[in-house]
Amino acid sequence: MAELTGLKLATHLGAILAEYENFGSIYGYPKKKFYRGYPGIDFSVDFHHKEAATPLGPASGPHTQMVQNIILSFLGGGRIMELKTIQILDQLEISRPCIDARNIGYNIEWSQELRLEDSYNEYVMAWVLLKIIEEMELLGVPRGDSFYNTVFDISVGYDLKGISSPPVHNWLKKMKDAGEAIGSMLQSLPPEFEQYRNLSIDPHISETCTLSTFHGCPPQEIEAITEHLISEHQFHTIVKKNPTLLGYEFVNQTLCEDLGYTNIIVDPDAFPVDLQFDEGVAMMKRLEQFAEKHGVSIGSKFTNTLVLKNNQTYFKDKTMYLSGTPLHVLAMNAMHQFRMAMGKHYHISFSAGISNKNFADAVSCNMKPVSVCTDLLKTGGYTRMSGYLKTLKQEMEKLGASNLAEFIIKRAADQNITNRNDAGFANSEKIVPGLIENPYYHFESNKKEPPRVDSQLGFFDCITCNKCLPVCPNAANFYIAVGAASTATTNFKIEQGSLLPIPGNDFVLKQKTQIANLADFCNECGDCDPYCPENGGPYQEKPRFFFNQTTYDTYPDHDGFYFPNPNSLQGRFQGKEYLLSFDTQAETYKWQSDEVDMTLDHENHLLQGETNKILKDQSIIDMNPFYVMKSLLHGIIDQPLSYPAIMLRGK
């Protein structure tokens, strides 16, 4: 079970407003960690002739697939959003779990997990929501301020046949002009948001594209795709490069010997079939001329992940891909060597092992965007992003720089350097050679795993550390404030056709809050598992809530819940179906299963009831599911302005 399902614009908007007003957070992200800009500090960059308020953004991956991903990235300070790679094959079977960010960073996930039309809908909706957030001045920054300048960068793969196919061709065209979809979304807003129905929103969502190709894609195929994107769609295009450009000997020596990652196996077979360094340089020089003729710009991204042989037990696939801190060393080396060959002017975007430790250095190398993925999968999640910008501000202040051009030039510390391109090259020339010696990138500094305690994660009453909440890219994990409780329960025995109350086991909740999961936002990537101190993944063990009956019915073999209406909860335990409905006026509960139909008062006393099928005399009706569902029902409806409650109850 790993199907993602989006929501309507009005639902997202209602959830954002209610949660922010009542809890001071958005999708669980606390406002005290929102990026709100710094007076006198200008982080803005020109990205293919569009201004972005910061050079930071989420890389194409788990943080750019759905509406909430993009909004959360914006709250952290991301302003160049590299959308998750789309392709013609939009019904993939991906093994689960697919992410392992316990310490270093591995994955087996490689493309969008939504249908093309659903991806389009999510991206357009995120674009619209960002504009509405600006219009409302929700973050306290006046509308029209450059603080809001955000660029969406399309990521597309993986071969010319797929990219030139009618579905992908039309998808790309619609991203360049989404006026019809934007208008339809705005008109769908209910009366409480009618003031935004005629909001003026730029329909040209993206004019830039990052090309991602398979490992082993022939150079002539990469070149042909790039030419197609430029000539057919007039995209400013960035071509993603692989760390295999450095050659097997350098990569293996650097990772396994110099940095000490003897626990991994670099796949030598991936290198000869991949784009070679000299081929890549020659290709990009030709493409520079091609792009210039068509009036667009071009560049390269460093780097894609690195192919490894899977010698571990976490993933099922034979191949896995390396990211995180060790990849940073490889990507920076590849970037610098490539820029030496292409020239100091050459546009570089970067994403490999970025964290608060190296973000300012990467920015000083005149790369844009400097995007992040693996670090956001660690404790704190999206909130880590604002820390990068705070550190960058501090580094700029040390040099007396008020904008990034000044920072890059002053970082070079050379009076003869007066332009940004020369300074960026000079900075990378200083930084790159020292990376291999820096202990931060060595295995010894990155081998530690998140701590564990010797207990098994259960449906209720974990240690409630809440670490699983922010590490989830999709805001799928959340908490329910049910309150601690110890309730004497009542079961029922069938006696001559009547329901006779008998004592049951006490229903005990030791913790005031319980962890739950929005099943339709959860793709079972597995990232919350290693960050949970207990044994067992929250995405597997905790209560799963579906948005509607359709998705609930899609997985009949999985326990879970959904709200048929705002005050009723449908639930499934070990294949058995139950319905609990709360009458808010009478404060009574209607409890239905294939065995019984009951009405109980607020103290759980039976008011009336009958059996729904012939049960043997002395049969026992186990009421534990009732007490479980009652606690979950009230956990949601008693906190009606939390984002999960609004999404689940359809209000």
C-alpha positions as CSV (number, residue, x, y, z in Angstrom):
1,M,0.0,0.0,0.0
2,A,1.7,3.2,-1.1
3,E,-0.7,5.2,-3.3
4,L,-0.6,9.0,-2.8
5,T,-3.8,11.0,-3.0
6,G,-4.1,14.7,-3.2
7,L,-6.8,17.0,-1.9
8,K,-8.8,20.0,-3.2
9,L,-7.5,23.5,-3.0
10,A,-10.2,24.6,-0.6
11,T,-9.3,21.8,1.8
12,H,-5.7,22.7,1.8
13,L,-6.5,26.4,2.2
14,G,-8.9,25.8,5.0
15,A,-6.5,23.5,6.8
16,I,-3.6,26.0,6.5
17,L,-5.7,28.9,7.8
18,A,-7.3,27.1,10.7
19,E,-4.1,25.4,11.9
20,Y,-2.0,28.6,11.6
21,E,-4.6,30.7,13.6
22,N,-5.2,28.1,16.3
23,F,-1.9,26.3,16.6
24,G,0.7,28.6,15.1
25,S,1.8,26.0,12.6
26,I,1.2,24.9,9.0
27,Y,1.2,21.1,8.3
28,G,2.9,20.8,11.6
29,Y,5.7,23.2,10.8
30,P,5.9,25.7,13.7
31,K,5.9,29.4,12.8
32,K,8.8,30.2,15.1
33,K,10.9,28.4,12.5
34,F,9.4,30.0,9.4
35,Y,11.8,31.8,7.2
36,R,10.7,35.4,7.0
37,G,13.7,37.1,5.5
38,Y,16.3,39.3,7.1
39,P,16.3,43.1,6.8
40,G,19.3,44.4,4.9
41,I,20.2,41.0,3.6
42,D,19.4,40.1,0.0
43,F,19.6,36.4,-0.9
44,S,18.0,36.8,-4.3
45,V,19.5,35.2,-7.4
46,D,18.7,35.3,-11.1
47,F,17.6,31.9,-12.3
48,H,17.2,31.8,-16.0
49,H,16.0,35.4,-16.1
50,K,13.6,35.0,-13.2
51,E,14.3,36.3,-9.8
52,A,14.2,33.8,-6.9
53,A,14.3,35.3,-3.4
54,T,16.9,32.7,-2.2
55,P,19.2,30.3,-3.9
56,L,17.8,27.5,-1.8
57,G,15.3,24.8,-2.7
58,P,14.3,21.2,-2.4
59,A,15.8,18.9,-4.9
60,S,13.6,16.8,-7.1
61,G,12.5,14.0,-4.9
62,P,10.3,13.2,-1.9
63,H,10.1,16.9,-0.9
64,T,8.6,18.2,-4.2
65,Q,5.9,15.8,-5.1
66,M,2.7,17.0,-3.4
67,V,1.1,20.4,-2.5
68,Q,2.2,20.2,1.2
69,N,5.8,19.3,0.2
70,I,6.1,22.6,-1.8
71,I,4.4,24.7,0.8
72,L,6.6,23.3,3.6
73,S,9.7,23.9,1.5
74,F,8.6,27.5,1.0
75,L,8.1,28.0,4.8
76,G,11.7,26.8,5.2
77,G,13.0,29.4,2.8
78,G,13.1,27.4,-0.4
79,R,12.5,29.6,-3.5
80,I,13.7,27.4,-6.4
81,M,11.5,24.3,-6.4
82,E,12.9,21.4,-8.5
83,L,9.7,19.5,-9.0
84,K,9.8,15.7,-8.7
85,T,10.7,14.1,-12.0
86,I,7.8,13.2,-14.3
87,Q,7.9,10.6,-17.0
88,I,5.6,8.7,-19.4
89,L,5.6,5.6,-17.1
90,D,3.4,6.9,-14.4
91,Q,2.2,3.7,-12.8
92,L,5.3,2.3,-11.3
93,E,5.8,-0.5,-8.8
94,I,8.5,0.7,-6.4
95,S,9.8,-1.5,-3.6
96,R,9.1,-0.4,0.0
97,P,10.8,1.0,1.9
98,C,12.6,3.2,-0.6
99,I,14.6,5.6,1.6
100,D,17.3,4.9,4.2
101,A,18.5,8.2,5.7
102,R,19.6,6.8,9.1
103,N,23.1,8.3,8.7
104,I,24.5,8.5,5.2
105,G,21.7,8.4,2.6
106,Y,20.5,5.7,0.2
107,N,17.4,5.3,-1.9
108,I,15.8,3.2,-4.6
109,E,13.1,5.7,-5.6
110,W,13.5,7.2,-9.0
111,S,10.4,9.0,-10.3
112,Q,7.1,10.5,-9.6
113,E,4.6,8.2,-7.8
114,L,1.5,10.1,-9.1
115,R,-0.1,9.9,-12.5
116,L,0.9,12.6,-14.8
117,E,-2.4,14.5,-14.4
118,D,-2.2,14.2,-10.7
119,S,1.3,15.5,-10.6
120,Y,0.2,18.5,-12.8
121,N,-2.7,19.1,-10.4
122,E,-0.4,19.1,-7.3
123,Y,2.1,21.5,-8.9
124,V,-0.5,23.9,-10.2
125,M,-2.3,23.9,-6.8
126,A,0.9,24.6,-4.9
127,W,1.6,27.5,-7.3
128,V,-1.9,28.9,-6.6
129,L,-1.7,28.4,-2.8
130,L,1.6,30.2,-2.7
131,K,0.0,33.2,-4.4
132,I,-3.0,33.1,-2.0
133,I,-0.7,32.9,1.0
134,E,1.0,36.0,-0.4
135,E,-2.3,37.8,-1.1
136,M,-3.4,37.1,2.5
137,E,0.0,38.3,3.9
138,L,-0.3,35.3,6.2
139,L,3.4,35.3,7.0
140,G,3.4,39.0,7.9
141,V,5.3,40.1,4.8
142,P,3.5,42.6,2.5
143,R,2.1,41.2,-0.8
144,G,4.3,42.1,-3.7
145,D,7.5,41.9,-1.7
146,S,10.4,40.1,-3.4
147,F,10.3,37.7,-0.4
148,Y,7.7,35.7,-2.3
149,N,9.6,35.4,-5.6
150,T,9.6,31.6,-6.3
151,V,10.6,29.6,-9.3
152,F,9.2,26.2,-10.2
153,D,11.8,24.1,-12.1
154,I,10.3,21.1,-14.0
155,S,12.3,17.9,-13.8
156,V,11.6,15.5,-16.6
157,G,12.9,12.1,-17.7
158,Y,14.0,9.7,-19.0
159,D,14.3,9.1,-22.8
160,L,13.4,11.0,-25.9
161,K,10.6,8.6,-26.8
162,G,8.8,9.2,-23.5
163,I,9.5,13.0,-23.3
164,S,8.3,13.5,-26.9
165,S,5.2,11.3,-26.4
166,P,1.8,13.2,-26.5
167,P,1.0,12.8,-22.8
168,V,4.4,14.3,-21.7
169,H,4.5,16.8,-24.5
170,N,1.0,18.1,-23.5
171,W,2.0,18.1,-19.8
172,L,5.0,20.3,-20.5
173,K,2.9,22.7,-22.6
174,K,0.4,23.0,-19.8
175,M,3.1,23.8,-17.3
176,K,4.2,26.7,-19.5
177,D,0.6,28.0,-19.6
178,A,-1.7,26.7,-16.8
179,G,-4.2,29.5,-17.2
180,E,-7.2,27.1,-17.7
181,A,-6.3,24.9,-14.7
182,I,-5.6,27.9,-12.4
183,G,-9.0,29.5,-13.3
184,S,-10.8,26.3,-12.7
185,M,-9.2,25.9,-9.3
186,L,-10.0,29.4,-8.2
187,Q,-13.6,29.1,-9.4
188,S,-14.0,25.9,-7.3
189,L,-13.4,27.8,-4.1
190,P,-16.4,27.8,-1.8
191,P,-18.1,31.1,-0.6
192,E,-15.8,31.6,2.4
193,F,-12.9,32.0,-0.1
194,E,-14.7,33.8,-2.9
195,Q,-12.5,36.9,-2.6
196,Y,-9.7,34.8,-4.3
197,R,-11.7,33.5,-7.2
198,N,-10.6,36.4,-9.4
199,L,-7.0,36.6,-8.1
200,S,-4.5,37.4,-10.8
201,I,-2.0,34.6,-11.0
202,D,0.8,34.2,-13.5
203,P,-0.2,31.2,-15.6
204,H,3.4,30.6,-16.8
205,I,4.3,28.2,-14.0
206,S,7.6,27.1,-15.4
207,E,10.0,28.1,-18.2
208,T,12.9,26.0,-16.9
209,C,13.6,22.3,-17.0
210,T,16.1,20.0,-15.5
211,L,16.7,16.8,-17.5
212,S,17.2,13.6,-15.7
213,T,18.3,10.5,-17.6
214,F,18.9,6.9,-16.6
215,H,22.4,5.7,-15.7
216,G,23.8,4.4,-18.9
217,C,21.8,6.7,-21.2
218,P,23.8,7.2,-24.4
219,P,25.3,10.7,-24.9
220,Q,23.5,11.1,-28.2
221,E,20.2,10.4,-26.5
222,I,20.9,13.0,-23.8
223,E,21.8,15.6,-26.5
224,A,18.8,14.8,-28.6
225,I,16.4,15.2,-25.5
226,T,18.0,18.5,-24.6
227,E,17.7,19.8,-28.1
228,H,14.0,18.7,-28.1
229,L,13.3,20.5,-24.8
230,I,14.9,23.7,-26.2
231,S,13.6,23.7,-29.7
232,E,10.1,22.3,-29.1
233,H,9.4,23.8,-25.7
234,Q,11.8,26.8,-25.5
235,F,12.9,25.6,-22.0
236,H,15.9,27.0,-20.3
237,T,17.5,23.6,-19.6
238,I,19.8,22.1,-17.1
239,V,21.2,18.7,-17.7
240,K,21.8,16.5,-14.6
241,K,25.2,14.8,-14.6
242,N,26.2,11.6,-12.8
243,P,29.2,11.3,-10.4
244,T,30.5,8.5,-12.7
245,L,32.0,11.4,-14.7
246,L,34.9,11.2,-12.3
247,G,35.8,7.6,-13.3
248,Y,35.7,4.4,-11.2
249,E,39.2,4.7,-9.8
250,F,38.7,8.2,-8.4
251,V,35.2,7.4,-7.1
252,N,36.2,4.1,-5.4
253,Q,39.4,5.6,-4.0
254,T,37.6,8.6,-2.6
255,L,34.7,6.8,-1.1
256,C,36.1,3.5,0.1
257,E,39.7,4.5,1.0
258,D,40.0,8.3,1.5
259,L,36.6,8.7,3.3
260,G,36.5,5.3,4.8
261,Y,33.2,4.0,3.5
262,T,34.3,0.4,3.2
263,N,30.8,-0.8,3.9
264,I,29.6,0.1,0.4
265,I,30.3,-1.5,-3.0
266,V,30.7,0.9,-5.9
267,D,29.5,-0.8,-9.1
268,P,32.3,-0.7,-11.7
269,D,29.9,-1.8,-14.4
270,A,28.0,1.5,-14.1
271,F,31.0,3.6,-15.3
272,P,31.8,2.5,-18.8
273,V,28.2,2.7,-19.9
274,D,27.6,6.2,-18.5
275,L,28.4,9.6,-20.0
276,Q,32.2,10.1,-20.0
277,F,33.8,13.3,-18.9
278,D,35.2,14.4,-22.3
279,E,32.0,13.4,-24.0
280,G,30.0,15.5,-21.5
281,V,32.1,18.5,-22.1
282,A,32.0,18.3,-25.9
283,M,28.2,17.7,-25.7
284,M,27.5,20.7,-23.5
285,K,29.7,23.0,-25.6
286,R,27.6,22.0,-28.6
287,L,24.4,22.5,-26.6
288,E,25.6,25.9,-25.5
289,Q,25.6,27.0,-29.1
290,F,22.3,25.3,-29.8
291,A,20.7,27.1,-26.8
292,E,22.1,30.5,-27.8
293,K,20.6,30.1,-31.2
294,H,17.2,29.5,-29.6
295,G,17.5,32.3,-27.1
296,V,17.6,30.2,-24.0
297,S,20.2,29.4,-21.4
298,I,21.7,26.0,-20.5
299,G,23.7,24.5,-17.7
300,S,24.5,21.4,-15.7
301,K,23.4,20.0,-12.4
302,F,25.8,18.2,-10.1
303,T,25.0,15.5,-9.4
304,N,22.6,12.6,-9.6
305,T,23.0,9.9,-7.0
306,L,25.7,7.2,-7.3
307,V,24.9,3.6,-8.3
308,L,25.9,1.1,-5.7
309,K,25.5,-2.7,-5.3
310,N,23.1,-3.4,-2.5
311,N,25.0,-5.3,0.1
312,Q,22.6,-4.5,2.9
313,T,19.2,-5.9,4.0
314,Y,17.1,-2.7,4.2
315,F,16.1,-2.6,0.5
316,K,14.9,-5.5,-1.6
317,D,16.5,-4.3,-4.9
318,K,19.9,-5.4,-6.1
319,T,20.9,-1.8,-6.8
320,M,20.7,1.2,-4.5
321,Y,21.8,4.8,-4.9
322,L,24.1,6.9,-2.6
323,S,23.3,10.4,-1.5
324,G,24.2,12.5,1.6
325,T,27.6,13.7,2.8
326,P,29.9,11.3,0.9
327,L,28.2,12.2,-2.4
328,H,28.9,15.9,-1.6
329,V,32.6,15.3,-2.0
330,L,32.2,13.6,-5.3
331,A,29.7,16.1,-6.7
332,M,31.9,19.1,-5.8
333,N,34.9,17.5,-7.5
334,A,32.8,16.7,-10.6
335,M,31.4,20.2,-10.6
336,H,34.7,21.9,-10.3
337,Q,36.4,19.8,-13.0
338,F,33.5,20.3,-15.3
339,R,33.5,24.1,-14.8
340,M,37.2,24.2,-15.5
341,A,36.5,22.6,-18.8
342,M,33.4,24.7,-19.7
343,G,34.5,28.1,-18.4
344,K,33.9,30.2,-15.3
345,H,30.7,31.5,-16.7
346,Y,29.0,28.1,-17.0
347,H,25.7,27.8,-15.1
348,I,25.9,25.2,-12.4
349,S,23.0,24.0,-10.1
350,F,23.9,21.7,-7.3
351,S,22.4,19.1,-5.0
352,A,24.5,16.5,-3.1
353,G,24.8,16.2,0.6
354,I,23.9,19.9,1.3
355,S,23.4,20.7,5.0
356,N,24.0,23.6,7.4
357,K,27.7,22.7,7.4
358,N,28.3,23.4,3.7
359,F,25.4,25.4,2.3
360,A,27.2,28.8,2.6
361,D,30.3,27.3,1.0
362,A,28.3,25.9,-1.9
363,V,26.5,29.3,-2.4
364,S,29.9,31.0,-2.4
365,C,30.9,28.8,-5.4
366,N,28.2,30.7,-7.4
367,M,25.9,27.8,-7.9
368,K,22.1,28.2,-8.2
369,P,20.1,26.6,-6.9
370,V,21.8,24.9,-4.1
371,S,19.2,22.3,-3.3
372,V,18.7,19.7,-0.6
373,C,17.1,16.4,-0.1
374,T,18.8,13.9,2.3
375,D,19.3,16.4,5.1
376,L,15.6,17.1,5.2
377,L,14.9,13.5,5.9
378,K,16.6,13.8,9.2
379,T,15.4,15.0,12.6
380,G,13.6,18.4,12.2
381,G,12.7,17.8,8.5
382,Y,11.9,21.0,6.6
383,T,12.7,23.2,9.5
384,R,16.4,22.6,8.9
385,M,16.2,24.8,5.8
386,S,15.8,28.0,7.6
387,G,18.9,27.2,9.5
388,Y,20.9,27.2,6.3
389,L,19.8,30.7,5.5
390,K,20.5,31.9,9.0
391,T,24.1,30.6,8.7
392,L,24.5,32.2,5.3
393,K,23.4,35.5,6.8
394,Q,26.0,35.2,9.5
395,E,28.7,34.4,7.0
396,M,27.7,37.4,4.8
397,E,27.7,39.7,7.9
398,K,31.2,38.6,8.7
399,L,32.3,39.9,5.3
400,G,30.1,43.0,5.4
401,A,28.2,41.7,2.4
402,S,24.5,42.6,1.9
403,N,23.8,40.5,-1.2
404,L,25.0,37.3,-2.7
405,A,27.2,38.9,-5.4
406,E,29.1,40.8,-2.7
407,F,29.4,37.7,-0.6
408,I,30.8,35.5,-3.4
409,I,33.3,38.1,-4.4
410,K,34.4,39.0,-0.9
411,R,34.7,35.3,0.0
412,A,37.3,35.0,-2.8
413,A,39.5,37.4,-0.8
414,D,41.3,38.6,-3.9
415,Q,41.3,42.3,-4.8
416,N,41.9,41.4,-8.4
417,I,38.6,39.5,-8.6
418,T,35.7,41.9,-9.2
419,N,33.0,39.7,-10.9
420,R,30.9,36.9,-9.6
421,N,31.9,34.2,-12.1
422,D,35.6,34.6,-11.4
423,A,34.9,34.7,-7.6
424,G,32.7,31.6,-7.7
425,F,35.4,29.7,-9.5
426,A,38.1,30.9,-7.1
427,N,36.0,29.8,-4.1
428,S,35.4,26.3,-5.4
429,E,39.2,26.1,-6.2
430,K,39.8,26.7,-2.5
431,I,37.0,24.6,-1.1
432,V,37.1,21.4,-3.2
433,P,40.6,20.2,-2.4
434,G,40.0,20.3,1.3
435,L,36.8,18.2,1.3
436,I,38.5,14.8,1.3
437,E,40.4,15.8,4.4
438,N,37.4,17.2,6.2
439,P,36.3,14.8,9.0
440,Y,32.7,15.8,8.5
441,Y,32.5,13.8,5.3
442,H,34.2,10.7,6.6
443,F,32.5,7.4,7.6
444,E,33.6,7.8,11.2
445,S,31.5,11.0,11.5
446,N,28.5,9.5,9.7
447,K,28.2,5.9,10.9
448,K,26.1,6.6,14.0
449,E,22.4,5.6,13.7
450,P,19.5,7.2,15.5
451,P,19.2,5.8,19.0
452,R,16.9,2.9,19.8
453,V,15.2,1.7,23.0
454,D,14.3,-1.9,23.7
455,S,10.6,-1.8,23.2
456,Q,8.2,-2.6,20.5
457,L,6.1,0.1,18.8
458,G,2.4,-0.5,19.3
459,F,-0.9,0.9,18.0
460,F,-1.2,3.1,21.0
461,D,1.2,4.5,23.7
462,C,4.6,4.8,22.1
463,I,7.1,7.0,23.9
464,T,5.6,9.9,21.9
465,C,8.9,11.6,21.1
466,N,7.2,13.0,17.9
467,K,10.4,12.4,15.9
468,C,8.4,10.6,13.2
469,L,6.4,13.8,12.5
470,P,8.9,16.2,10.9
471,V,11.0,13.6,9.1
472,C,8.0,12.6,7.0
473,P,8.3,14.5,3.7
474,N,4.5,14.5,3.2
475,A,3.3,15.5,6.6
476,A,1.6,12.1,6.8
477,N,2.4,11.4,10.5
478,F,0.5,13.5,13.0
479,Y,-0.5,13.4,16.7
480,I,-3.9,13.2,18.3
481,A,-4.5,14.8,21.7
482,V,-6.7,12.1,23.1
483,G,-5.6,12.5,26.7
484,A,-4.5,9.8,29.1
485,A,-7.2,7.4,30.3
486,S,-8.0,4.3,32.2
487,T,-11.5,3.1,31.4
488,A,-13.3,0.0,32.8
489,T,-14.7,-1.6,29.7
490,T,-17.9,-3.6,29.2
491,N,-18.2,-6.6,26.8
492,F,-21.5,-8.3,26.1
493,K,-22.6,-11.9,26.3
494,I,-25.5,-13.4,24.3
495,E,-27.9,-14.9,26.7
496,Q,-31.3,-16.1,25.3
497,G,-31.1,-13.5,22.5
498,S,-30.3,-10.6,24.9
499,L,-27.1,-8.7,25.4
500,L,-25.9,-9.1,28.9
501,P,-23.1,-6.7,30.0
502,I,-20.0,-8.4,31.5
503,P,-16.7,-6.8,32.6
504,G,-13.9,-6.5,30.1
505,N,-10.3,-5.5,30.4
506,D,-9.5,-2.0,31.2
507,F,-8.8,0.3,28.2
508,V,-5.7,2.2,29.1
509,L,-4.0,5.1,27.4
510,K,-0.8,6.1,29.2
511,Q,0.1,9.0,26.9
512,K,-1.8,12.2,26.5
513,T,-1.1,12.2,22.7
514,Q,-1.1,9.4,20.2
515,I,0.6,9.2,16.8
516,A,-1.4,8.5,13.7
517,N,-0.9,8.4,10.0
518,L,-2.7,10.0,7.0
519,A,-2.6,6.9,4.7
520,D,-3.3,8.9,1.5
521,F,-0.3,11.1,2.2
522,C,2.0,8.2,3.0
523,N,4.0,6.5,0.3
524,E,5.6,4.1,2.8
525,C,9.1,5.5,2.0
526,G,10.1,4.2,5.4
527,D,12.0,7.3,6.6
528,C,10.1,7.5,9.9
529,D,11.0,4.0,10.9
530,P,14.7,4.5,11.7
531,Y,14.0,7.8,13.5
532,C,11.5,6.1,15.8
533,P,13.4,4.9,18.9
534,E,11.2,1.9,19.2
535,N,11.2,-1.2,17.0
536,G,8.6,-0.9,14.3
537,G,7.7,1.7,11.7
538,P,5.1,4.3,12.7
539,Y,3.7,4.2,9.1
540,Q,3.0,0.5,9.6
541,E,2.0,0.3,13.3
542,K,0.0,3.4,14.0
543,P,-3.6,4.1,13.2
544,R,-4.1,4.8,9.5
545,F,-6.7,7.3,8.4
546,F,-7.9,7.5,4.8
547,F,-9.5,10.6,3.3
548,N,-12.5,8.8,1.8
549,Q,-14.2,5.5,1.2
550,T,-12.6,5.1,-2.2
551,T,-9.1,4.9,-0.9
552,Y,-10.2,3.0,2.2
553,D,-11.9,0.4,0.0
554,T,-8.8,0.1,-2.2
555,Y,-6.9,-1.7,0.6
556,P,-9.3,-4.2,2.2
557,D,-6.4,-6.2,3.6
558,H,-5.2,-3.2,5.7
559,D,-6.6,-2.0,9.0
560,G,-7.6,1.6,8.9
561,F,-10.3,4.3,9.3
562,Y,-12.1,7.0,7.4
563,F,-14.9,9.5,8.2
564,P,-18.1,8.9,6.2
565,N,-19.4,12.1,7.7
566,P,-17.8,14.6,10.2
567,N,-19.1,12.7,13.3
568,S,-18.8,9.1,12.2
569,L,-15.8,6.8,11.9
570,Q,-15.7,3.7,9.8
571,G,-13.0,1.2,10.9
572,R,-11.5,-2.1,10.0
573,F,-9.7,-4.4,12.4
574,Q,-8.3,-7.7,11.1
575,G,-10.8,-7.7,8.2
576,K,-13.8,-6.9,10.4
577,E,-15.8,-3.7,9.7
578,Y,-17.2,-1.4,12.3
579,L,-19.0,2.0,12.3
580,L,-19.1,4.4,15.2
581,S,-21.4,7.4,14.9
582,F,-21.6,10.2,17.5
583,D,-24.9,12.1,18.1
584,T,-23.5,15.5,19.3
585,Q,-26.9,16.6,20.6
586,A,-27.9,13.5,22.6
587,E,-24.2,12.6,23.3
588,T,-24.9,9.0,22.4
589,Y,-23.0,6.6,20.2
590,K,-24.4,4.2,17.6
591,W,-22.1,1.2,17.2
592,Q,-22.5,-1.2,14.2
593,S,-20.8,-4.3,13.1
594,D,-21.7,-7.5,11.4
595,E,-22.6,-8.9,14.8
596,V,-24.5,-6.1,16.6
597,D,-26.3,-2.8,16.3
598,M,-26.1,-0.8,19.6
599,T,-26.8,2.6,21.0
600,L,-24.7,3.6,24.1
601,D,-24.6,6.7,26.2
602,H,-21.6,8.9,26.9
603,E,-20.5,6.6,29.8
604,N,-20.7,3.6,27.5
605,H,-23.8,2.1,29.0
606,L,-26.1,0.2,26.6
607,L,-29.3,2.0,25.8
608,Q,-30.6,-0.4,23.2
609,G,-29.1,-3.1,21.0
610,E,-29.8,-6.1,18.9
611,T,-27.7,-8.8,17.1
612,N,-27.4,-8.7,13.4
613,K,-27.1,-12.4,12.9
614,I,-27.8,-15.6,14.7
615,L,-25.1,-16.0,17.4
616,K,-24.8,-18.9,19.7
617,D,-25.9,-18.6,23.2
618,Q,-23.1,-17.5,25.5
619,S,-21.2,-15.9,22.6
620,I,-19.0,-12.9,23.7
621,I,-19.2,-9.6,21.9
622,D,-15.7,-8.0,22.3
623,M,-16.1,-4.3,22.6
624,N,-12.4,-3.3,22.5
625,P,-12.8,-2.0,18.9
626,F,-15.5,0.4,20.2
627,Y,-13.2,1.9,22.8
628,V,-10.3,2.2,20.4
629,M,-12.5,3.9,17.8
630,K,-14.2,6.1,20.4
631,S,-10.8,7.5,21.5
632,L,-9.7,8.0,17.8
633,L,-13.0,9.7,16.9
634,H,-12.8,12.2,19.7
635,G,-9.1,12.7,19.2
636,I,-10.0,14.1,15.8
637,I,-13.4,15.8,16.4
638,D,-12.3,17.4,19.7
639,Q,-9.5,19.2,17.8
640,P,-11.4,20.2,14.7
641,L,-9.1,22.9,13.6
642,S,-6.0,20.8,13.2
643,Y,-5.0,20.1,9.6
644,P,-5.6,16.3,9.8
645,A,-9.1,16.9,11.3
646,I,-10.1,19.3,8.5
647,M,-8.7,17.0,5.8
648,L,-10.3,13.9,7.2
649,R,-13.7,15.3,8.1
650,G,-14.2,17.1,4.8
651,K,-14.9,20.5,6.5
